[in-house]
Amino acid sequence: MATTGASAQVKRLFDTGAHFAQVKSRRHPSMQGFLVGTKGRQEIIDLAKTSEQLDKAKGLMEAFAKEGKTVLFVGGKVEVAQIVKKAAQEIGAPYVASRWLGGTISNWAEIKKRVARLADLSDASQASARAMKHTKLELVRLDREKKKLEARLDGITKLEKRPNAVVIVDTKYEKHAVKEAKDAGIPVIGLMSSDCNVADATYPIVANDTSREAVKLILSELTSAFKKGVQA
């Protein structure tokens, strides 16, 4: 018998370890309905439900792309940061793959000023003018300012307005990003394990958010859906 698309997706998720949740003592009460048992001390996620959630999120990503909407990817945990960055870059999306910069959504006007300042400091055509205008010590300070801004703003330098949606890996870890998005009424697609509050995501995807392979698979599915929407 041929494997259906849904069951094939469940198998792919299983193969990445997406079904491993946190230990019971760390479980958030809202996650009870997404768990199917335990293995040792670790609880097990119902991947059939995860697959359904992923399909819904993929549909949204495709729709966002068709409508020309901007999706911001967020995930600064060391184990997944580079995966988040790569996924966003594949579709030309903005991203935060380091510590969340407070105000990125809630105070976008101020963040935009910092982005503009970085663009000014990075303008190679102005290098000679700066060299003539400033002392060596001032130039060193300007270079330090530029490097600091690059580190803080990496991934959002081309973000021209507040995002229309946010994809967040580990909503508990990225609680500040979640709050800013929710306060602004921006929908959150949240990849979250059993220690997270399911209410923190408009569109939750309950899965192992510490498994590099699971995160890679889920983000790949989301970006593929976005590409499909762009091509439609």
Rosetta silent file (secondary structure, phi, psi, omega in degrees, C-alpha in Angstrom):
SEQUENCE: MATTGASAQVKRLFDTGAHFAQVKSRRHPSMQGFLVGTKGRQEIIDLAKTSEQLDKAKGLMEAFAKEGKTVLFVGGKVEVAQIVKKAAQEIGAPYVASRWLGGTISNWAEIKKRVARLADLSDASQASARAMKHTKLELVRLDREKKKLEARLDGITKLEKRPNAVVIVDTKYEKHAVKEAKDAGIPVIGLMSSDCNVADATYPIVANDTSREAVKLILSELTSAFKKGVQA
SCORE:     score description
SCORE:     0.000 S_00000001
   1 L     0.000  134.506 -179.005    0.000    0.000    0.000 S_00000001
   2 L   -68.116  145.244  177.899    1.331    3.442   -0.940 S_00000001
   3 L   -79.832  129.086 -179.828    2.256    5.777    1.882 S_00000001
   4 L   -72.112  162.617  179.441   -0.039    8.800    2.035 S_00000001
   5 H   -59.108  -40.952 -178.121    1.370   12.315    2.073 S_00000001
   6 H   -64.958  -47.093 -178.110    0.309   12.813    5.695 S_00000001
   7 H   -69.328  -30.892  177.280    1.861    9.588    6.955 S_00000001
   8 H   -66.642  -38.277  178.766    5.026   10.240    4.932 S_00000001
   9 H   -68.434  -39.178  176.905    5.360   13.618    6.603 S_00000001
  10 H   -60.852  -41.752  179.230    4.844   12.049   10.019 S_00000001
  11 H   -64.444  -41.415  178.608    7.632    9.587    9.233 S_00000001
  12 H   -61.851  -41.286  177.959    9.977   12.384    8.163 S_00000001
  13 H   -63.617  -44.414 -179.386    9.240   14.199   11.409 S_00000001
  14 H   -60.793  -42.574 -177.367    9.779   11.021   13.415 S_00000001
  15 H   -63.851  -21.597  178.987   13.125   10.359   11.735 S_00000001
  16 L   -92.057   -4.477 -177.252   14.403   13.750   12.922 S_00000001
  17 L    82.917   19.595 -177.821   13.376   13.130   16.539 S_00000001
  18 L   -64.327  -17.887 -176.437   10.616   15.717   16.345 S_00000001
  19 L   -81.871  -11.318 -178.882    8.475   13.571   18.672 S_00000001
  20 E   -80.299  118.414  178.559   10.717   13.986   21.710 S_00000001
  21 E   -97.643 -166.237  176.736    9.259   16.534   24.127 S_00000001
  22 E   -82.553  173.398  174.263   10.547   17.801   27.471 S_00000001
  23 E   -69.068  157.266 -173.713   10.415   15.823   30.714 S_00000001
  24 H   -56.891  -37.100 -177.133    7.013   15.821   32.400 S_00000001
  25 H   -63.961  -19.565 -179.001    8.086   18.227   35.140 S_00000001
  26 H  -100.122   -0.768 -176.041    8.724   20.916   32.523 S_00000001
  27 L   -66.985  133.707  173.145    5.466   20.450   30.629 S_00000001
  28 L   -81.274  139.543 -177.163    3.255   23.506   30.241 S_00000001
  29 H   -53.007  -31.880 -177.278   -0.406   22.711   31.086 S_00000001
  30 H   -68.853  -11.797 -175.198   -1.551   23.827   27.620 S_00000001
  31 H   -93.259   -3.209 -175.725    0.440   20.997   26.012 S_00000001
  32 H   -50.870  -43.732 -175.549   -1.429   18.086   27.556 S_00000001
  33 H   -75.214   -3.840 -178.577   -3.501   17.454   24.425 S_00000001
  34 H  -107.298    7.948 -177.377   -0.467   17.251   22.152 S_00000001
  35 E  -115.235  147.069 -175.922    1.269   14.399   23.975 S_00000001
  36 E  -121.109   -0.725 -179.362    0.708   10.670   23.573 S_00000001
  37 E   159.549 -163.557 -179.494    2.894    9.029   26.216 S_00000001
  38 E  -136.282  157.571  172.493    6.377    8.815   27.649 S_00000001
  39 E  -134.953  104.656 -171.575    9.684    7.120   26.926 S_00000001
  40 L    70.005 -126.952  177.964   11.723    6.961   30.070 S_00000001
  41 L   -93.530   -8.366 -174.302   11.378   10.394   31.642 S_00000001
  42 E   -92.869  134.354  178.164   10.758   12.115   28.301 S_00000001
  43 E   -83.361  158.191 -174.413    7.257   12.772   27.022 S_00000001
  44 E  -115.750  132.256 -178.678    6.283   12.028   23.437 S_00000001
  45 E   -84.922  141.352  177.001    4.591   14.444   21.034 S_00000001
  46 L   -76.490  100.083 -175.237    1.667   13.343   18.857 S_00000001
  47 H   -71.495  -17.767  175.408    3.226   13.799   15.419 S_00000001
  48 H   -65.147  -39.928  178.143   -0.088   13.320   13.633 S_00000001
  49 H   -72.246  -37.134  177.697   -1.198   16.604   15.189 S_00000001
  50 H   -60.765  -42.475 -179.892    2.178   18.177   14.456 S_00000001
  51 H   -62.303  -40.620  177.670    1.799   17.218   10.802 S_00000001
  52 H   -63.858  -42.404  178.906   -1.643   18.827   10.662 S_00000001
  53 H   -64.547  -40.847  179.747   -0.267   21.999   12.242 S_00000001
  54 H   -63.839  -41.848  178.839    2.640   22.042    9.811 S_00000001
  55 H   -61.074  -40.099  179.210    0.300   21.681    6.839 S_00000001
  56 H   -65.116  -43.078  179.802   -1.734   24.646    8.071 S_00000001
  57 H   -65.410  -37.334  178.065    1.401   26.730    8.530 S_00000001
  58 H   -63.823  -39.872  177.448    2.613   25.770    5.042 S_00000001
  59 H   -62.185  -38.607  178.453   -0.682   26.962    3.599 S_00000001
  60 H   -66.907  -44.020 -179.626   -0.231   30.269    5.375 S_00000001
  61 H   -61.359  -40.015  178.052    3.338   30.688    4.144 S_00000001
  62 H   -63.908  -41.921  179.321    2.201   30.065    0.574 S_00000001
  63 H   -66.576  -40.831  178.152   -0.573   32.625    0.984 S_00000001
  64 H   -58.508  -43.670 -178.745    1.798   35.181    2.515 S_00000001
  65 H   -64.238  -43.701  179.595    4.111   34.811   -0.475 S_00000001
  66 H   -60.458  -34.354 -177.254    1.267   35.217   -2.995 S_00000001
  67 L   -90.074    2.468  178.200    0.197   38.407   -1.221 S_00000001
  68 L    69.928   27.707 -177.992    3.730   39.799   -1.118 S_00000001
  69 L   -84.976  154.669 -179.187    3.840   39.808    2.667 S_00000001
  70 L   -97.154  127.101  178.628    7.017   39.970    4.733 S_00000001
  71 E  -113.797  124.189  179.335    7.767   37.112    7.127 S_00000001
  72 E   -96.101  127.930  177.734   10.400   37.606    9.837 S_00000001
  73 E   -96.350  133.914 -178.519   12.261   34.489   11.055 S_00000001
  74 E  -132.029  129.007  176.995   13.371   34.456   14.699 S_00000001
  75 L  -177.605   95.199 -174.251   15.544   31.898   16.476 S_00000001
  76 L  -100.391    0.613  178.137   18.587   32.891   18.477 S_00000001
  77 L   -62.785  138.548 -175.512   19.317   29.687   20.386 S_00000001
  78 L   -52.326  -42.466 -174.199   22.874   28.576   19.650 S_00000001
  79 L   -70.399  -18.246 -177.177   21.832   25.129   18.426 S_00000001
  80 L  -123.747   -6.534 -173.438   19.389   26.467   15.794 S_00000001
  81 H   -54.224  -47.425 -178.196   20.532   30.023   14.981 S_00000001
  82 H   -68.072  -30.992  177.638   22.419   29.148   11.801 S_00000001
  83 H   -67.446  -43.079  178.865   19.540   26.963   10.597 S_00000001
  84 H   -62.930  -45.352  179.985   17.104   29.845   11.086 S_00000001
  85 H   -60.187  -47.503 -178.191   19.445   32.250    9.284 S_00000001
  86 H   -63.731  -41.867 -179.784   19.937   29.904    6.330 S_00000001
  87 H   -61.675  -44.977 -179.972   16.201   29.215    5.981 S_00000001
  88 H   -63.937  -43.457 -178.467   15.394   32.922    5.908 S_00000001
  89 H   -63.463  -30.199 -179.396   18.152   33.671    3.419 S_00000001
  90 H   -62.538  -27.625 -179.737   16.836   30.995    1.047 S_00000001
  91 L  -115.855   12.842  178.332   13.683   33.038    0.494 S_00000001
  92 L    66.394   29.615 -178.204   15.200   36.481    1.004 S_00000001
  93 L   -93.746  152.050  175.158   13.373   36.963    4.283 S_00000001
  94 L   -71.573  158.499 -178.219   14.584   39.073    7.215 S_00000001
  95 E  -153.997  157.644  170.231   15.748   37.239   10.311 S_00000001
  96 E  -126.225  104.978 -177.643   16.966   37.549   13.885 S_00000001
  97 L  -115.001   30.166  175.791   19.388   34.701   14.581 S_00000001
  98 L  -145.663 -158.537 -179.451   20.968   36.202   17.668 S_00000001
  99 L   -63.601  134.762  179.854   19.659   37.984   20.758 S_00000001
 100 L   -61.996  129.945  178.915   16.335   39.699   20.091 S_00000001
 101 L   -89.078  109.167 -177.348   16.767   43.460   19.812 S_00000001
 102 L   -53.833  132.528 -179.836   14.030   45.008   21.932 S_00000001
 103 L    96.515   -2.203 -179.174   11.803   47.292   19.881 S_00000001
 104 L   -54.593  -35.491  175.720   12.349   45.485   16.578 S_00000001
 105 L  -106.849  -48.428 -173.577    8.555   45.403   16.254 S_00000001
 106 L   -69.703  -25.536  179.297    7.241   47.606   19.074 S_00000001
 107 L  -131.839   53.846 -174.185    9.561   50.534   18.302 S_00000001
 108 H   -59.311  -33.574 -179.364   10.222   50.030   14.622 S_00000001
 109 H   -58.997  -41.407  179.548   10.714   53.758   13.979 S_00000001
 110 H   -71.366  -40.809  178.648   13.781   53.794   16.250 S_00000001
 111 H   -62.479  -38.674  179.643   15.145   50.531   14.815 S_00000001
 112 H   -61.966  -35.832  177.489   14.750   51.981   11.316 S_00000001
 113 H   -64.334  -39.182  179.162   16.933   54.934   12.364 S_00000001
 114 H   -67.299  -37.589  177.765   19.647   52.497   13.473 S_00000001
 115 H   -63.632  -42.332  178.899   19.414   50.652   10.162 S_00000001
 116 H   -64.531  -38.436  178.449   19.794   53.966    8.336 S_00000001
 117 H   -63.725  -41.162  178.251   22.794   54.841   10.519 S_00000001
 118 H   -63.702  -41.968  179.163   24.432   51.528    9.642 S_00000001
 119 H   -60.864  -39.047  179.328   23.809   52.135    5.949 S_00000001
 120 H   -66.008  -44.605 -179.735   25.481   55.535    6.281 S_00000001
 121 H   -68.779  -24.703 -177.357   28.519   54.104    8.081 S_00000001
 122 H   -90.752   -6.710 -177.363   28.770   51.303    5.513 S_00000001
 123 L   -69.114  104.287 -177.160   28.632   53.625    2.495 S_00000001
 124 H   -61.812  -29.640 -177.894   32.018   53.085    0.856 S_00000001
 125 H   -67.274  -17.509 -179.067   31.592   56.202   -1.287 S_00000001
 126 H   -98.939    1.429 -175.395   31.742   58.307    1.872 S_00000001
 127 H   -59.498  -47.209 -178.164   34.908   56.679    3.245 S_00000001
 128 H   -66.460  -36.045  178.871   37.323   59.333    1.957 S_00000001
 129 H   -65.912  -40.037  178.132   35.071   62.136    3.158 S_00000001
 130 H   -65.675  -38.695 -178.922   34.942   60.592    6.630 S_00000001
 131 H   -62.563  -35.726 -179.772   38.719   60.197    6.661 S_00000001
 132 H   -78.784  -29.818 -174.009   39.157   63.918    5.972 S_00000001
 133 H   -84.600  -29.146 -173.412   36.452   65.007    8.406 S_00000001
 134 L  -116.042  157.014  174.968   37.398   62.904   11.446 S_00000001
 135 L   -77.204  168.686  178.813   40.502   62.221   13.503 S_00000001
 136 H   -60.274  -40.012  179.651   42.011   58.723   13.653 S_00000001
 137 H   -65.176  -41.204  178.833   40.474   58.178   17.095 S_00000001
 138 H   -65.166  -37.428  178.454   37.048   59.251   15.834 S_00000001
 139 H   -66.112  -37.105  176.886   37.375   56.902   12.869 S_00000001
 140 H   -63.506  -42.412  179.282   38.177   54.022   15.224 S_00000001
 141 H   -65.152  -39.705  178.012   35.054   54.848   17.233 S_00000001
 142 H   -65.017  -38.834  178.328   32.934   55.007   14.086 S_00000001
 143 H   -65.303  -39.593  176.990   34.272   51.623   12.998 S_00000001
 144 H   -64.190  -41.015  178.793   33.394   50.169   16.404 S_00000001
 145 H   -62.103  -43.104  179.590   29.906   51.653   16.129 S_00000001
 146 H   -60.648  -47.117 -178.701   29.519   50.103   12.662 S_00000001
 147 H   -64.607  -37.000  178.847   30.588   46.652   13.859 S_00000001
 148 H   -66.202  -43.113  178.942   28.256   46.855   16.853 S_00000001
 149 H   -65.969  -38.434  178.301   25.323   47.817   14.637 S_00000001
 150 H   -60.912  -41.962 -179.614   26.162   45.016   12.186 S_00000001
 151 H   -66.735  -38.867 -176.610   26.095   42.484   15.015 S_00000001
 152 H   -80.262  -32.615 -172.648   22.788   43.775   16.380 S_00000001
 153 H  -103.737    0.894 -179.553   21.012   44.383   13.095 S_00000001
 154 L   -51.897  123.339  178.477   22.265   41.431   11.061 S_00000001
 155 L   102.909  -20.372 -178.902   19.310   40.013    9.188 S_00000001
 156 L  -120.339   11.258 -178.483   16.987   43.026    9.408 S_00000001
 157 L   -64.493  -23.954  179.895   18.987   45.626    7.468 S_00000001
 158 L  -103.780    9.002  178.014   16.651   45.228    4.482 S_00000001
 159 L   -77.700  112.607 -173.584   13.471   45.183    6.564 S_00000001
 160 L   -92.402  -15.062  179.134   11.613   48.262    5.338 S_00000001
 161 L  -155.988  174.107  177.586    8.569   47.989    7.601 S_00000001
 162 L   -61.759  142.234 -178.167    7.164   45.910   10.410 S_00000001
 163 L   -66.736  156.798  176.993    6.724   42.286    9.310 S_00000001
 164 L   -85.581  -21.770  179.625    3.325   40.888    8.420 S_00000001
 165 E  -156.594  160.522 -179.162    4.040   37.592   10.198 S_00000001
 166 E  -132.974  132.397  172.199    6.746   36.013   12.345 S_00000001
 167 E  -102.760  119.277 -175.146    8.134   32.473   12.370 S_00000001
 168 E  -121.357  128.880  175.173    9.616   31.791   15.806 S_00000001
 169 E   -96.753  115.423 -177.758   11.650   28.768   16.915 S_00000001
 170 L    72.255   85.882 -177.302   11.040   28.161   20.643 S_00000001
 171 L   -67.113  -24.117  177.531    8.444   30.692   21.760 S_00000001
 172 L   -72.003  -45.375  179.617    9.482   30.327   25.403 S_00000001
 173 L   -65.779  -38.243 -177.960   13.084   31.252   24.674 S_00000001
 174 L   -98.698   44.010 -175.030   11.979   34.058   22.352 S_00000001
 175 H   -61.578  -32.079 -179.737    9.355   35.442   24.747 S_00000001
 176 H   -70.091  -39.853  176.479   10.228   39.066   24.009 S_00000001
 177 H   -64.843  -41.089  178.690    9.727   38.594   20.278 S_00000001
 178 H   -59.923  -46.866 -178.161    6.442   36.804   20.979 S_00000001
 179 H   -62.695  -44.533 -179.102    5.187   39.653   23.161 S_00000001
 180 H   -64.060  -41.533  179.305    6.066   42.345   20.641 S_00000001
 181 H   -64.855  -46.344 -178.479    4.398   40.434   17.814 S_00000001
 182 H   -65.339  -41.134  179.019    1.249   39.706   19.814 S_00000001
 183 H   -62.632  -30.635 -179.543    0.978   43.273   21.081 S_00000001
 184 L   -89.086   -2.419 -179.476    1.183   44.471   17.469 S_00000001
 185 L    74.091   24.054 -179.862   -1.411   41.956   16.283 S_00000001
 186 L   -93.127  126.010 -178.257    1.124   40.183   14.082 S_00000001
 187 L   -64.225  141.281 -178.981    0.454   36.439   13.628 S_00000001
 188 E  -115.114  122.340  168.627    3.079   34.060   15.027 S_00000001
 189 E   -94.666  112.551 -172.486    3.921   30.683   13.533 S_00000001
 190 E  -115.968  118.896  171.886    5.649   29.069   16.498 S_00000001
 191 E   -84.453  115.627 -169.970    7.754   25.929   16.517 S_00000001
 192 E  -142.461  143.213  176.829    7.441   24.928   20.170 S_00000001
 193 L   -93.963 -172.865 -171.988    8.112   22.026   22.505 S_00000001
 194 L   -72.482   -7.350  177.445    6.074   20.911   25.517 S_00000001
 195 L   -90.950    1.243 -179.894    7.563   23.531   27.860 S_00000001
 196 L   -97.423  160.346  175.226    5.961   26.348   25.851 S_00000001
 197 L   -89.843  116.742 -175.404    2.501   27.890   26.167 S_00000001
 198 H   -59.281  -24.136 -179.748    0.568   26.921   23.047 S_00000001
 199 H   -70.963  -12.115 -179.621   -1.313   30.247   23.292 S_00000001
 200 H   -75.804   -8.970  178.164    1.909   32.098   22.481 S_00000001
 201 L  -121.108  134.791  174.456    1.558   31.135   18.832 S_00000001
 202 L   -67.050  -37.509  178.821   -1.291   32.023   16.531 S_00000001
 203 E  -130.453   87.928 -178.074   -0.326   28.944   14.534 S_00000001
 204 E   -74.744  147.326  170.098    1.598   26.495   16.759 S_00000001
 205 E  -127.585   99.963 -175.292    3.726   23.636   15.465 S_00000001
 206 E   -81.826  114.125 -177.575    4.363   21.397   18.461 S_00000001
 207 L  -162.916  172.315  178.605    7.658   19.558   17.958 S_00000001
 208 L   -67.169  106.815 -176.131   11.135   19.124   19.389 S_00000001
 209 L   -90.920    8.230  175.873   12.546   22.655   19.151 S_00000001
 210 L  -110.190  -10.021  177.354   16.051   21.655   20.266 S_00000001
 211 L   -80.770  117.553 -179.823   16.637   19.019   17.582 S_00000001
 212 H   -58.418  -41.694 -177.796   18.638   20.599   14.778 S_00000001
 213 H   -68.157  -38.149  178.848   17.292   18.082   12.269 S_00000001
 214 H   -66.804  -44.804  178.745   13.670   18.610   13.319 S_00000001
 215 H   -63.034  -42.232  179.729   14.003   22.387   13.118 S_00000001
 216 H   -60.958  -44.305 -179.418   15.771   22.101    9.767 S_00000001
 217 H   -64.005  -48.454 -176.554   12.994   19.908    8.341 S_00000001
 218 H   -64.629  -43.615  178.537   10.140   22.096    9.568 S_00000001
 219 H   -66.762  -34.437  177.133   11.731   25.336    8.380 S_00000001
 220 H   -63.683  -40.864  177.949   12.520   23.696    5.039 S_00000001
 221 H   -63.632  -40.192 -178.628    8.855   22.762    4.649 S_00000001
 222 H   -69.159  -42.346 -179.300    7.815   26.334    5.465 S_00000001
 223 H   -71.120  -33.523  176.654   10.284   27.957    3.078 S_00000001
 224 H   -63.335  -39.381  178.081    9.360   25.501    0.298 S_00000001
 225 H   -65.448  -38.322  179.095    5.732   26.525    0.732 S_00000001
 226 H   -64.950  -43.897  179.012    6.737   30.190    0.536 S_00000001
 227 H   -60.636  -38.909  178.961    8.687   29.565   -2.683 S_00000001
 228 H   -61.277  -40.629  179.573    5.632   27.824   -4.122 S_00000001
 229 H   -66.453  -37.067  178.767    3.568   30.900   -3.342 S_00000001
 230 H   -64.025  -39.644 -176.746    6.090   33.190   -5.028 S_00000001
 231 H   -79.691  -14.281 -176.592    5.986   31.077   -8.191 S_00000001
 232 L   -67.902    0.000    0.000    2.184   30.867   -8.283 S_00000001
